[in-house]
Amino acid sequence: MSFKHLIDTHLFREEAIKFDKTGRYCDDPPGTSEYYKYWKEQKRRCVEGYSVGGMKITGNHYFYLNFSRIKLTREKNEEEKVTKKKIGAKLITFPDFWDGDYEFFWIMEIARNGISKEELKKLHLENEPLSLEGGNHVMILKARRKGYSFKNSAIAANKYTHEPKSLTIIGAYEYGYARTTIGMAIDHLNFIDENTAWTKRRLVSTRDHIKSGYKENINGVDVIKGYQSEILALSFKDKPDVARGKDASLVIFEEAGTFVGLKSAYAATLPSLQDGSITTGQMVVFGTGGAMQSGILEFESMFYDPVTYNFIEFNNVWDNHADRPCAYFFPDFQNKVGFMDKHGNSDKKNARLYEEGERERIKKTSRDPQALDRYIVERPFNPKEGFLKVANNMFPVAELADWRNKILSNSKYNNIGVAGYIKLTSEGLKFRPDDKARPILEFPARKDMDLTGCIMQYQAPYKREDGTIPDNLYIVVVDPYAFDETTGNSIGAAYVLKRINNYSFPDDMIVASYIGRPYSQDEYNDNLFLLTEYYNAKIGFENDRGNIIDYAKRTKKVKYLIEEVEIIDKSDNIHFKKLGRKYGISVGTKERKGQGNIYLRDWLKTKRSKSIDGEELLNLHCIYDVALLDELIKYDDDGNFDRVSALRVGMYFLKDSYRKSLEEDVEVQEDSFWNRDLF
């Protein structure tokens, strides 16, 4: 719904308004026909929805607006301009009508029961789903503090109150998330029992399980009667099949970004919502920006592949240059407190301007290198920002994500990288572009993706007037893969780095790459050494895996390998000794990996120059490999990040060689990364 589109939305919450004024819903005495009619009509609205003036809301939305009490922030001075700081207070009251909630509740309804195209148009949703047939589940990535726990708990309470023998499961990896939501649902039900005609006796009432009903002794036997609806909170930690065998009406997964084994839990729980080919219930998976930990990769994979997991799908209007549908995203500038009018319309333009100003302020003033990253991931404008991995990631994820989006949204970057292969011709080695070459441009790679890979060239080798390439100008850094099989997650990752020099610019950057997993390691090594020879380079590699040394010996190409280095960093009291492997380097220990990440982080943030707009350009702004940027953004010490591993190896070899002159007298630039007080 666009700003100032909704009017008179108070008409959808008249029962809540009356209760706030009088402390009761119905003026008629209990037991009278009028009292019965009133509560029968309210139940109908909570189940079927409610229409006013040609506009309709869902039953869950009606219940949420009129029978759920939540913590709501009220501004003390609503007349302040958006550029000024606002103050307010939280109080327990009924929810306001918000345009984003209107859309969310309808998405839930459409996903479950379907809708015709004609009826969909009447709803005037800002983001119309592509799936209209019903029987779908829902996945949502959202900004923080959008009240979804209150909405989830209200949906659970409404189902408990009005659907006999229903089971709602509230699940999370960490039990605390599930317990928070069921606690809110119990609060709603306590309010219902005290103030409505829908009071239900409880067979079970604990912090993690509530079930309605009662026991009646018939012929000496206790018989369970009543609604027998229930809400159950479960932890899926180390138990992905904990919901197996339960016949659920609704399953809510909280904080999917923290959900280790999300796909396994989803697959194990799905039969609880199906009977053969018929979908009998609904699963709703929520994730919040800023709460992204070990479950982030599976959550993101499912979010961008909604059809596979039967999630209701949408055109991805949020990410720049998106060409595939995704699940549902709820941005920070929607339903932002302080930027809502009295009818519930979001002032998204000014909300976004305010947040852009806050981002710029933090960028300029904070001394904490991750302050901006943490701020953005809590308040994302698009899914890619919401999936930023800040925990356990020292890389500048916000700047990397911003650069990634610029590459994808600006056509001038489309042809910087050229896909092809190095070929031996009568004139020597030549790079040949190939329309059939398929670079691996996604991370993580999809299961159906061809992982053969190819060479990507971003800058041709520099040559003197006599056609020769200076020695030591280029270095090839490699993280090899370990097996001769096309199955598995690991791929070979190699980058050609152009060292700092005084005669070929731009420098200190990636000029080519070879990312792939062909049928055999020999095929990978064939291409790797062709690339190395083409750039007159030598190979620095991680020698804990792969067979690069054996291959070089068999093919008499040992001269292209860099001898094993010993890393001494007096400033940080670092001394990594040689392990006697003659070539390459081992980065297998936690200490070596961590120090390499520090070197890589600082290299990424090394200042280069300024753009025509006066913006400082960093080394990371010379990376055009989108999958590498994604790996850096998602990096976790415990994951499989082959491209990052290759660059980390490269930082050690560059460190070892940065003071060595090129074949000609190379002068190290004063502002270079390697001339700083780092080592």
C-alpha positions as CSV (number, residue, x, y, z in Angstrom):
1,M,0.0,0.0,0.0
2,S,1.5,3.4,-1.0
3,F,1.7,6.3,1.4
4,K,-1.7,8.0,2.0
5,H,-3.5,5.3,0.2
6,L,-5.3,3.9,3.3
7,I,-8.0,6.0,5.0
8,D,-10.3,5.4,8.0
9,T,-8.6,2.2,9.0
10,H,-9.9,2.7,12.6
11,L,-13.1,1.1,11.3
12,F,-11.3,-2.3,11.3
13,R,-10.5,-2.0,15.0
14,E,-13.6,-0.6,16.5
15,E,-13.8,-3.4,19.1
16,A,-10.3,-2.6,20.3
17,I,-11.1,1.1,20.5
18,K,-14.3,0.4,22.5
19,F,-12.4,-1.8,24.9
20,D,-9.8,0.8,25.5
21,K,-12.5,3.3,26.4
22,T,-14.9,1.1,28.4
23,G,-12.9,-1.9,29.5
24,R,-15.4,-4.3,27.9
25,Y,-16.4,-5.6,24.4
26,C,-20.1,-6.2,24.8
27,D,-22.7,-4.2,26.7
28,D,-25.3,-7.0,26.6
29,P,-25.5,-9.3,29.6
30,P,-24.0,-12.8,29.3
31,G,-26.7,-15.4,28.4
32,T,-28.8,-13.1,26.4
33,S,-29.4,-13.6,22.6
34,E,-27.8,-10.3,21.9
35,Y,-24.7,-11.4,23.8
36,Y,-24.6,-14.6,21.8
37,K,-25.1,-12.9,18.5
38,Y,-22.3,-10.4,19.2
39,W,-19.7,-13.1,20.0
40,K,-20.9,-15.3,17.1
41,E,-20.3,-12.4,14.7
42,Q,-16.8,-11.6,16.3
43,K,-15.8,-15.3,15.8
44,R,-17.0,-15.2,12.2
45,R,-14.8,-12.1,11.6
46,C,-11.8,-13.8,13.3
47,V,-12.2,-16.8,11.0
48,E,-13.5,-15.4,7.7
49,G,-12.2,-11.8,7.8
50,Y,-14.0,-8.5,7.8
51,S,-15.0,-6.0,5.1
52,V,-15.5,-2.2,5.4
53,G,-16.3,0.0,2.4
54,G,-15.2,-2.5,-0.2
55,M,-11.9,-3.3,1.6
56,K,-11.3,-6.6,3.4
57,I,-8.9,-7.9,6.0
58,T,-8.2,-11.5,6.9
59,G,-9.5,-13.2,10.0
60,N,-6.0,-13.4,11.6
61,H,-5.6,-9.7,11.0
62,Y,-8.9,-8.9,12.6
63,F,-8.1,-11.0,15.7
64,Y,-4.7,-9.3,15.9
65,L,-6.1,-5.8,15.8
66,N,-9.0,-6.4,18.2
67,F,-8.1,-9.2,20.6
68,S,-4.3,-9.1,20.9
69,R,-2.5,-6.8,23.4
70,I,1.1,-5.9,22.5
71,K,3.9,-3.6,23.5
72,L,3.5,-0.6,21.2
73,T,5.7,2.6,21.0
74,R,3.8,5.9,21.2
75,E,5.6,9.1,20.2
76,K,5.4,11.9,22.8
77,N,5.5,14.5,20.1
78,E,4.2,13.3,16.7
79,E,4.6,16.7,15.1
80,E,8.4,16.6,15.1
81,K,10.0,16.5,11.6
82,V,11.6,13.3,10.5
83,T,15.1,14.8,10.6
84,K,14.8,15.5,14.4
85,K,15.2,13.0,17.2
86,K,12.0,11.6,18.6
87,I,11.1,10.3,22.0
88,G,8.3,8.1,23.1
89,A,7.3,5.3,25.5
90,K,6.1,1.7,25.3
91,L,2.7,0.7,26.6
92,I,0.5,-2.4,26.5
93,T,-2.3,-1.8,24.1
94,F,-3.9,-3.0,20.9
95,P,-2.0,-2.9,17.6
96,D,-2.4,-0.1,15.1
97,F,-3.4,-0.8,11.6
98,W,-0.3,-0.8,9.4
99,D,-0.1,-1.2,5.7
100,G,2.7,-3.8,5.9
101,D,0.6,-5.9,8.3
102,Y,-2.3,-5.8,5.9
103,E,0.0,-7.3,3.2
104,F,1.6,-9.9,5.4
105,F,-1.7,-11.3,6.7
106,W,-3.0,-11.5,3.1
107,I,0.1,-13.3,2.0
108,M,-0.5,-15.9,4.7
109,E,-4.1,-16.3,3.5
110,I,-3.3,-16.5,-0.2
111,A,-0.4,-19.0,0.4
112,R,-2.8,-21.3,2.3
113,N,-6.0,-21.0,0.4
114,G,-5.2,-19.4,-2.9
115,I,-6.9,-16.5,-4.7
116,S,-8.1,-15.6,-8.2
117,K,-6.3,-12.9,-10.2
118,E,-9.4,-10.8,-10.2
119,E,-9.7,-11.0,-6.4
120,L,-6.0,-10.3,-6.0
121,K,-6.2,-7.1,-7.9
122,K,-8.9,-5.9,-5.5
123,L,-6.5,-6.2,-2.6
124,H,-4.1,-3.5,-4.0
125,L,-1.1,-5.3,-2.5
126,E,2.2,-3.6,-3.2
127,N,4.0,-6.9,-3.6
128,E,1.7,-9.4,-5.4
129,P,2.7,-13.1,-5.1
130,L,3.3,-15.2,-8.2
131,S,1.8,-18.3,-6.6
132,L,-2.0,-18.1,-6.4
133,E,-3.1,-21.7,-6.4
134,G,-2.8,-22.1,-2.6
135,G,-1.2,-25.0,-0.7
136,N,2.0,-23.0,-0.2
137,H,4.1,-22.3,2.8
138,V,5.6,-18.9,3.6
139,M,9.2,-17.7,4.2
140,I,9.9,-14.2,5.3
141,L,13.2,-12.3,5.7
142,K,12.6,-9.1,7.7
143,A,14.2,-6.1,9.3
144,R,14.3,-6.1,13.1
145,R,11.5,-4.7,15.3
146,K,8.6,-5.2,12.9
147,G,6.4,-6.9,15.5
148,Y,6.4,-10.3,13.8
149,S,6.6,-12.3,17.1
150,F,3.4,-10.5,18.2
151,K,1.8,-11.3,14.9
152,N,2.9,-14.9,15.0
153,S,1.7,-15.4,18.5
154,A,-1.7,-13.8,17.6
155,I,-2.1,-16.2,14.7
156,A,-1.4,-19.1,17.1
157,A,-3.9,-17.8,19.6
158,N,-6.6,-17.3,17.0
159,K,-6.1,-20.8,15.7
160,Y,-6.2,-22.2,19.3
161,T,-9.3,-20.2,20.1
162,H,-11.4,-21.0,16.9
163,E,-10.1,-24.2,15.4
164,P,-10.9,-27.4,17.4
165,K,-8.2,-30.0,17.7
166,S,-5.7,-27.8,15.9
167,L,-2.0,-28.1,16.7
168,T,0.3,-25.1,16.3
169,I,4.0,-25.8,16.6
170,I,6.4,-22.9,17.4
171,G,9.9,-24.1,16.7
172,A,13.4,-22.7,16.8
173,Y,16.9,-24.0,16.9
174,E,17.5,-22.2,20.2
175,Y,14.6,-22.9,22.6
176,G,14.5,-19.4,23.9
177,Y,13.1,-18.0,20.6
178,A,10.2,-20.5,20.6
179,R,9.5,-19.9,24.3
180,T,9.3,-16.1,23.7
181,T,6.6,-16.5,21.1
182,I,4.5,-19.1,22.9
183,G,4.7,-16.8,26.0
184,M,3.1,-14.0,24.0
185,A,0.4,-16.4,22.7
186,I,-0.4,-17.5,26.3
187,D,-0.7,-13.8,27.2
188,H,-3.2,-13.3,24.4
189,L,-5.2,-16.3,25.6
190,N,-5.2,-15.1,29.2
191,F,-6.7,-11.9,27.9
192,I,-9.2,-13.8,25.9
193,D,-10.2,-16.0,28.9
194,E,-10.7,-12.9,31.1
195,N,-12.5,-10.6,28.7
196,T,-14.4,-12.6,26.0
197,A,-17.0,-15.3,25.7
198,W,-14.3,-17.7,24.2
199,T,-12.9,-18.9,27.5
200,K,-11.6,-22.4,27.4
201,R,-10.6,-24.7,30.2
202,R,-7.1,-26.1,29.9
203,L,-5.9,-29.7,30.0
204,V,-2.3,-28.6,29.9
205,S,-0.8,-25.2,30.8
206,T,3.0,-25.0,31.0
207,R,5.6,-22.5,29.6
208,D,6.0,-24.6,26.5
209,H,2.7,-26.4,26.0
210,I,-0.9,-25.3,26.3
211,K,-3.9,-27.5,25.4
212,S,-7.6,-26.7,25.8
213,G,-10.2,-29.2,27.0
214,Y,-11.4,-30.9,30.1
215,K,-12.0,-34.4,31.5
216,E,-15.4,-35.8,32.2
217,N,-15.9,-39.0,34.0
218,I,-18.2,-41.3,32.0
219,N,-18.9,-44.8,33.3
220,G,-15.9,-44.5,35.6
221,V,-13.5,-43.4,32.8
222,D,-12.0,-40.0,32.3
223,V,-13.0,-38.9,28.8
224,I,-11.3,-35.8,27.3
225,K,-13.8,-33.3,25.9
226,G,-13.7,-29.7,24.7
227,Y,-11.8,-28.0,21.8
228,Q,-8.5,-29.9,22.4
229,S,-6.6,-27.3,20.5
230,E,-3.0,-26.8,21.5
231,I,0.2,-24.8,21.0
232,L,3.5,-26.4,21.5
233,A,7.0,-24.9,21.6
234,L,9.9,-27.1,20.4
235,S,13.7,-26.8,20.2
236,F,15.2,-28.3,17.0
237,K,18.7,-28.1,18.3
238,D,20.4,-31.4,17.4
239,K,16.9,-32.8,16.8
240,P,15.8,-31.9,13.3
241,D,13.0,-34.5,13.4
242,V,11.6,-33.5,16.8
243,A,8.2,-32.6,15.1
244,R,8.0,-35.9,13.1
245,G,4.7,-37.7,13.6
246,K,2.8,-34.7,14.9
247,D,-0.3,-33.8,12.9
248,A,0.1,-30.0,12.8
249,S,-2.1,-27.3,11.4
250,L,0.5,-24.6,11.6
251,V,4.3,-24.7,12.1
252,I,6.2,-21.5,12.8
253,F,10.0,-21.5,12.6
254,E,11.5,-18.6,14.4
255,E,14.9,-17.0,13.6
256,A,15.9,-19.1,10.6
257,G,19.3,-17.4,10.4
258,T,20.3,-19.1,13.6
259,F,18.7,-22.4,12.6
260,V,21.5,-25.0,12.1
261,G,20.2,-27.7,9.9
262,L,17.2,-25.7,8.7
263,K,16.7,-27.8,5.5
264,S,16.8,-31.0,7.5
265,A,14.3,-29.7,10.0
266,Y,12.1,-28.4,7.2
267,A,12.1,-31.8,5.4
268,A,11.5,-33.8,8.6
269,T,8.6,-31.5,9.6
270,L,6.9,-31.2,6.2
271,P,5.0,-34.6,6.4
272,S,3.2,-33.2,9.5
273,L,1.5,-30.7,7.2
274,Q,0.6,-33.1,4.4
275,D,-1.7,-36.1,3.7
276,G,-0.4,-37.6,0.5
277,S,-0.5,-35.0,-2.2
278,I,-2.8,-32.7,-0.1
279,T,-1.4,-29.9,2.0
280,T,-3.3,-30.0,5.3
281,G,-1.4,-27.2,7.1
282,Q,1.0,-24.4,6.7
283,M,4.7,-23.7,7.6
284,V,5.9,-20.2,8.1
285,V,9.7,-19.6,8.3
286,F,10.9,-16.3,9.7
287,G,14.4,-14.8,9.8
288,T,15.6,-11.4,11.0
289,G,18.4,-9.3,9.8
290,G,21.1,-9.2,12.5
291,A,20.2,-12.7,13.7
292,M,22.3,-14.5,11.1
293,Q,24.7,-17.1,12.3
294,S,25.4,-20.7,11.3
295,G,22.0,-21.2,9.6
296,I,22.4,-18.3,7.2
297,L,23.5,-20.2,4.1
298,E,20.7,-22.7,4.2
299,F,18.2,-19.9,4.9
300,E,19.5,-17.8,2.1
301,S,19.5,-20.8,-0.3
302,M,15.9,-21.6,0.5
303,F,14.9,-17.9,0.3
304,Y,16.2,-17.6,-3.3
305,D,14.7,-20.9,-4.3
306,P,11.1,-20.7,-3.2
307,V,9.5,-23.1,-5.7
308,T,11.7,-26.0,-4.6
309,Y,10.5,-25.7,-1.1
310,N,6.9,-24.8,-1.9
311,F,7.1,-21.3,-0.5
312,I,4.9,-18.6,-2.0
313,E,7.1,-16.7,-4.5
314,F,7.5,-13.1,-5.5
315,N,9.3,-11.1,-8.2
316,N,12.5,-10.0,-6.5
317,V,11.9,-6.2,-6.7
318,W,14.2,-5.6,-3.7
319,D,17.7,-6.7,-4.8
320,N,19.4,-4.9,-7.7
321,H,19.7,-6.9,-10.9
322,A,17.7,-9.8,-9.6
323,D,16.5,-12.2,-12.3
324,R,14.8,-15.0,-10.3
325,P,11.8,-15.1,-7.9
326,C,12.4,-15.2,-4.2
327,A,10.4,-15.5,-1.0
328,Y,9.0,-12.5,0.9
329,F,11.1,-9.6,2.2
330,F,10.0,-6.9,4.6
331,P,12.4,-3.9,4.5
332,D,13.4,-1.6,7.3
333,F,11.6,1.5,5.8
334,Q,8.2,-0.3,5.9
335,N,6.2,0.1,9.1
336,K,8.9,2.2,10.7
337,V,7.9,3.8,13.9
338,G,7.9,7.6,13.5
339,F,7.2,7.3,9.8
340,M,3.5,6.2,9.8
341,D,0.4,8.3,9.4
342,K,-2.7,7.9,11.5
343,H,-4.3,5.6,8.9
344,G,-1.4,3.2,8.9
345,N,0.4,4.2,5.7
346,S,4.2,4.0,5.7
347,D,6.2,7.0,4.7
348,K,8.8,4.9,3.1
349,K,10.6,7.7,1.3
350,N,11.4,9.7,4.4
351,A,12.0,6.6,6.4
352,R,14.7,5.5,3.9
353,L,16.2,9.0,3.8
354,Y,16.5,9.0,7.5
355,E,18.2,5.6,7.6
356,E,20.6,6.6,4.8
357,G,21.6,9.6,6.9
358,E,22.2,7.4,9.9
359,R,24.3,5.0,7.8
360,E,26.4,7.9,6.5
361,R,26.8,9.3,10.1
362,I,28.1,6.0,11.4
363,K,30.4,5.5,8.4
364,K,32.0,8.9,9.1
365,T,32.2,8.9,12.9
366,S,32.6,5.3,14.2
367,R,36.0,3.9,15.0
368,D,34.5,0.4,15.2
369,P,35.1,-1.2,11.7
370,Q,32.0,-3.4,12.1
371,A,29.7,-0.7,13.5
372,L,28.2,0.1,10.1
373,D,27.9,-3.6,9.2
374,R,26.0,-4.4,12.4
375,Y,23.7,-1.3,11.9
376,I,22.8,-2.2,8.3
377,V,22.1,-5.9,8.8
378,E,19.6,-5.0,11.6
379,R,17.9,-2.5,9.2
380,P,18.2,-3.9,5.7
381,F,16.8,-2.2,2.6
382,N,17.0,-5.4,0.6
383,P,17.5,-9.2,1.1
384,K,21.2,-9.1,0.4
385,E,21.7,-6.7,3.2
386,G,19.6,-8.8,5.5
387,F,21.8,-11.8,4.7
388,L,25.0,-10.0,5.6
389,K,27.1,-12.2,7.9
390,V,28.5,-10.0,10.6
391,A,29.1,-12.5,13.4
392,N,32.5,-14.2,13.2
393,N,33.3,-12.2,10.1
394,M,36.0,-9.5,10.3
395,F,35.7,-8.5,6.6
396,P,33.9,-5.1,5.7
397,V,30.6,-6.7,4.8
398,A,28.6,-3.6,4.3
399,E,31.1,-2.0,1.9
400,L,31.4,-5.4,0.1
401,A,27.7,-5.7,-0.2
402,D,27.3,-2.1,-1.4
403,W,30.0,-2.7,-4.1
404,R,28.4,-6.0,-5.1
405,N,25.1,-4.2,-5.7
406,K,26.8,-1.5,-7.7
407,I,28.4,-4.1,-10.0
408,L,25.1,-5.8,-10.6
409,S,23.0,-2.7,-11.1
410,N,25.4,-0.7,-13.3
411,S,25.7,-1.9,-16.9
412,K,29.2,-0.5,-17.2
413,Y,30.5,-3.4,-15.2
414,N,28.9,-6.1,-17.4
415,N,31.8,-6.7,-19.7
416,I,34.8,-6.1,-17.4
417,G,35.3,-9.9,-17.0
418,V,35.6,-12.1,-20.1
419,A,35.1,-15.8,-19.9
420,G,37.3,-18.2,-21.9
421,Y,40.4,-20.4,-21.9
422,I,44.2,-20.2,-22.4
423,K,45.1,-21.9,-25.7
424,L,48.5,-22.9,-27.1
425,T,48.8,-21.4,-30.6
426,S,51.5,-21.1,-33.2
427,E,52.1,-17.6,-31.7
428,G,52.4,-18.9,-28.2
429,L,49.8,-18.9,-25.4
430,K,46.7,-16.8,-26.1
431,F,43.6,-16.1,-24.1
432,R,40.5,-17.0,-26.2
433,P,37.0,-15.8,-25.2
434,D,34.5,-18.6,-25.5
435,D,30.7,-18.2,-25.6
436,K,30.4,-21.8,-24.3
437,A,32.5,-21.1,-21.2
438,R,30.4,-21.0,-18.0
439,P,32.0,-19.2,-15.1
440,I,30.7,-20.0,-11.6
441,L,29.1,-16.7,-10.6
442,E,27.0,-17.8,-7.6
443,F,27.9,-18.7,-4.0
444,P,26.9,-21.1,-2.8
445,A,26.7,-23.0,-6.1
446,R,23.3,-24.6,-6.9
447,K,23.1,-28.3,-7.0
448,D,22.2,-28.3,-10.7
449,M,25.0,-25.9,-11.7
450,D,27.8,-27.0,-14.0
451,L,31.0,-26.7,-11.9
452,T,33.5,-27.2,-14.7
453,G,34.4,-23.5,-14.6
454,C,36.6,-21.5,-16.9
455,I,39.2,-18.6,-16.9
456,M,37.9,-15.1,-16.3
457,Q,40.1,-12.3,-17.5
458,Y,39.7,-8.8,-16.1
459,Q,43.0,-7.3,-17.3
460,A,45.4,-8.7,-19.9
461,P,49.0,-9.2,-18.9
462,Y,51.3,-6.1,-19.2
463,K,54.0,-6.5,-21.8
464,R,57.1,-4.4,-22.5
465,E,57.8,-3.1,-26.0
466,D,59.6,-6.3,-26.8
467,G,56.5,-8.3,-25.9
468,T,57.9,-9.8,-22.7
469,I,56.2,-9.8,-19.3
470,P,58.3,-8.7,-16.3
471,D,59.2,-11.4,-13.8
472,N,57.5,-11.3,-10.4
473,L,54.8,-8.8,-11.6
474,Y,52.1,-11.4,-11.2
475,I,51.5,-14.1,-8.7
476,V,48.9,-16.9,-9.0
477,V,47.3,-17.9,-5.6
478,V,45.4,-21.1,-5.3
479,D,43.2,-23.1,-2.9
480,P,43.1,-26.5,-4.7
481,Y,40.3,-29.0,-4.2
482,A,41.0,-32.5,-2.9
483,F,39.2,-35.1,-4.9
484,D,38.8,-36.4,-8.5
485,E,35.0,-36.3,-8.3
486,T,32.4,-33.8,-9.5
487,T,30.4,-34.4,-6.3
488,G,31.2,-32.4,-3.2
489,N,31.2,-28.8,-2.2
490,S,34.8,-27.9,-2.7
491,I,36.0,-26.2,-5.9
492,G,39.4,-25.2,-7.1
493,A,39.9,-21.4,-6.7
494,A,42.8,-19.5,-8.3
495,Y,43.4,-15.8,-8.7
496,V,46.1,-13.9,-10.6
497,L,47.2,-10.9,-8.5
498,K,49.1,-8.0,-10.0
499,R,51.6,-6.7,-7.6
500,I,52.3,-3.0,-6.9
501,N,54.7,-1.6,-9.4
502,N,55.6,1.8,-11.0
503,Y,54.9,1.2,-14.7
504,S,51.6,-0.7,-15.1
505,F,48.4,0.7,-13.6
506,P,46.0,-0.1,-12.1
507,D,47.8,-2.5,-9.9
508,D,47.4,-4.3,-6.6
509,M,44.4,-6.1,-7.9
510,I,42.9,-9.4,-9.2
511,V,43.4,-9.5,-13.0
512,A,42.2,-13.0,-13.7
513,S,40.7,-16.1,-12.1
514,Y,40.2,-19.8,-12.6
515,I,37.3,-21.2,-10.5
516,G,36.1,-24.6,-11.2
517,R,35.8,-28.3,-10.5
518,P,36.3,-30.3,-13.8
519,Y,36.2,-34.0,-13.9
520,S,39.8,-34.6,-12.8
521,Q,42.5,-32.7,-10.9
522,D,44.8,-33.1,-13.8
523,E,42.4,-31.1,-16.0
524,Y,42.2,-28.4,-13.4
525,N,46.0,-28.3,-13.1
526,D,46.4,-28.2,-16.9
527,N,44.4,-25.0,-17.0
528,L,46.0,-23.6,-13.9
529,F,49.6,-23.9,-15.2
530,L,48.6,-22.6,-18.6
531,L,47.2,-19.5,-16.8
532,T,50.4,-19.2,-14.8
533,E,52.6,-19.4,-17.8
534,Y,50.4,-16.9,-19.7
535,Y,51.0,-14.3,-17.0
536,N,54.7,-15.2,-16.5
537,A,53.8,-15.9,-12.9
538,K,54.5,-18.4,-10.2
539,I,52.0,-20.3,-8.0
540,G,51.5,-19.8,-4.3
541,F,49.2,-22.4,-3.0
542,E,47.9,-24.1,0.1
543,N,49.8,-27.3,0.3
544,D,47.5,-29.2,2.7
545,R,45.4,-30.5,-0.1
546,G,45.3,-31.2,-3.8
547,N,48.2,-32.6,-5.9
548,I,49.8,-29.5,-7.4
549,I,53.3,-30.6,-6.3
550,D,52.9,-34.1,-7.8
551,Y,51.5,-32.7,-11.0
552,A,54.4,-30.2,-11.3
553,K,56.9,-32.9,-10.9
554,R,55.3,-35.2,-13.4
555,T,55.0,-32.5,-16.0
556,K,58.4,-30.9,-15.3
557,K,56.8,-27.6,-14.3
558,V,58.3,-27.3,-10.8
559,K,59.8,-23.9,-11.8
560,Y,56.3,-22.4,-11.6
561,L,55.9,-23.2,-7.9
562,I,56.9,-20.7,-5.2
563,E,59.1,-22.3,-2.5
564,E,57.7,-22.7,0.9
565,V,57.8,-19.4,2.8
566,E,58.5,-18.7,6.5
567,I,56.4,-15.9,7.8
568,I,57.9,-13.6,10.4
569,D,55.9,-10.6,11.6
570,K,57.8,-8.9,14.4
571,S,55.1,-6.2,15.0
572,D,52.5,-8.9,15.8
573,N,55.0,-11.4,17.3
574,I,54.2,-13.9,14.5
575,H,56.6,-16.6,13.4
576,F,55.2,-19.3,11.1
577,K,58.0,-21.8,10.4
578,K,58.3,-23.9,7.3
579,L,56.9,-27.4,7.6
580,G,59.3,-29.0,5.2
581,R,57.0,-29.3,2.3
582,K,59.3,-27.4,0.0
583,Y,56.6,-25.6,-1.9
584,G,53.4,-23.7,-1.0
585,I,52.2,-22.9,2.5
586,S,50.1,-24.5,5.2
587,V,47.3,-22.4,6.6
588,G,45.6,-25.2,8.4
589,T,45.9,-24.0,12.0
590,K,43.5,-21.6,13.6
591,E,46.3,-19.2,14.2
592,R,47.5,-19.1,10.6
593,K,44.0,-18.8,9.3
594,G,43.1,-16.0,11.6
595,Q,46.3,-14.0,10.9
596,G,45.7,-14.5,7.1
597,N,42.2,-13.1,7.5
598,I,43.6,-10.0,9.2
599,Y,46.0,-9.5,6.3
600,L,43.1,-10.0,3.8
601,R,40.8,-7.6,5.7
602,D,43.4,-4.9,5.6
603,W,44.2,-5.5,2.0
604,L,40.5,-5.2,1.1
605,K,40.3,-1.8,3.0
606,T,43.5,-0.4,1.5
607,K,42.8,3.1,0.0
608,R,43.6,3.5,-3.7
609,S,42.3,6.8,-4.9
610,K,39.0,8.8,-5.0
611,S,36.2,8.6,-7.5
612,I,35.0,11.5,-9.6
613,D,32.4,12.0,-6.9
614,G,35.0,12.3,-4.2
615,E,34.3,8.8,-2.7
616,E,37.3,6.9,-1.4
617,L,38.1,3.8,-3.5
618,L,39.5,0.7,-1.8
619,N,41.1,-2.4,-3.1
620,L,37.8,-4.2,-2.7
621,H,36.4,-1.9,-5.4
622,C,38.7,-3.6,-7.9
623,I,37.0,-7.0,-7.3
624,Y,34.5,-7.9,-10.1
625,D,34.0,-11.5,-9.1
626,V,30.5,-11.4,-7.5
627,A,30.8,-14.9,-6.1
628,L,34.0,-13.9,-4.3
629,L,32.2,-10.9,-2.9
630,D,29.4,-13.2,-1.7
631,E,32.0,-15.5,0.0
632,L,33.6,-12.5,1.8
633,I,30.2,-11.3,2.9
634,K,29.1,-14.7,4.2
635,Y,32.5,-15.8,5.5
636,D,32.5,-18.0,8.6
637,D,35.6,-19.8,10.0
638,D,33.7,-23.1,10.1
639,G,32.4,-23.0,6.5
640,N,33.7,-23.9,3.1
641,F,35.0,-20.7,1.4
642,D,37.4,-21.7,-1.4
643,R,37.8,-18.3,-3.0
644,V,38.5,-16.6,0.3
645,S,41.0,-19.3,1.2
646,A,42.8,-18.7,-2.1
647,L,43.1,-14.9,-1.3
648,R,44.1,-15.6,2.2
649,V,47.0,-17.8,0.9
650,G,47.9,-14.9,-1.5
651,M,48.2,-12.5,1.4
652,Y,51.0,-14.6,2.9
653,F,52.9,-14.9,-0.4
654,L,52.5,-11.2,-1.1
655,K,53.7,-10.4,2.4
656,D,56.8,-12.5,1.8
657,S,57.6,-10.9,-1.5
658,Y,56.4,-7.3,-1.1
659,R,59.9,-5.9,-0.5
660,K,61.4,-7.8,-3.4
661,S,62.0,-5.7,-6.5
662,L,60.5,-6.6,-9.8
663,E,62.8,-7.4,-12.6
664,E,63.2,-3.7,-13.2
665,D,63.6,-1.3,-10.3
666,V,60.1,-1.2,-8.8
667,E,59.3,1.6,-6.4
668,V,56.7,0.8,-3.7
669,Q,54.1,3.4,-3.5
670,E,53.9,5.4,-0.3
671,D,50.2,4.7,0.3
672,S,50.3,1.0,-0.4
673,F,49.0,-1.6,1.9
674,W,52.4,-3.3,2.2
675,N,54.2,0.0,3.2
676,R,52.0,0.4,6.3
677,D,53.1,-0.4,9.8
678,L,51.5,-3.8,9.5
679,F,54.4,-6.2,9.6
